[in-house]
């Protein structure tokens, strides 16, 4: 017999927030990826092109964590036409000791939203200038909003600049953020103008062609690219690799489906070129920003260690709070007669 805790999105929203503890949790996951014998297989991906659908499956075993998560993350980008969200999903948390299911996290993608935004906060914490006060966000969806909130937790952001293909969405984002967070936030019709005076730039779109070009960036800026989590997605001009200090969340992923993938194809980066990973910078094994004039560039494609970390945090907090429901699963041993 095993007991499985079932947590719905409303349960998870009550115990997991985008705050410094979430950022610290994801930072620890990146550090583990650099210092421990983590088992993290390649992403399993399923495309359903007739409905603009894609499904990613991510997982990782991290020594020292009580459980490991397997996350199923669908993205169906015509869903808004049906009155449905584009992103969905769930996580299953297994015992690292026995392999038994310990929790079903029916989060509808909420935990992915939080851990993705927290990763952006980690990147800014270790790569942006300490005095960074202005942020530019390209994109106006949920992740764009969360990325900006994460930046305010790790840097003294006092001004935000928003661009999106749909200018009305950018204006609403700016108005909402100004009201809710007391930070001057303005929408721009031109992406180059939006990033011109920013210390930190974050791209959060599903673009398939570059929306940000290398000559737009200025010395001292930090860029985090979030959108290229599939081979066909590409937000950043590949020639930026000739100007910026590039940092991957996981090189084995970014050379396949991140911005590095497009730079290799364009010839602005070599397939065997040595680049630092974010975990190595966190743990002091590599250097990210070397000076105030450096342009730093984090390529975040999303890793299984992030999912395992946030799932473990969610279960621990649920147990402390008594959240969710517990179901009993009768187990048949299957011993031969």
ABEGO torsion letter per residue (X at the ends): XBBBBBBBAAAAAAABBBBAAAAAAAAAAAAAAAABBBBBBBBBBBBBAAAGBBBBBBBBBBBGBABBBBBBBBBBAAAAAAGBBABBEBBBBBBAAAGBBABBBBAGGAAAAAAAAAAAAAAAAAABBAABABBBBBEABAAAAAAAAAAAAABBBABBBBBBABAAAAAAAAAAAAAAAGBBBBBBABAAAAAAABABBBBABABABBABBAAABBBGBBBBBAABABAABBABBAAAAAABBBBBABAAAAAAABAAAAAAAAGABBAABBBBBAAAAAAGABBBBABAABBBBBBBAEBAAAAAAAAAAAAAAAAAAGBEBBBBBBBBAGBBX
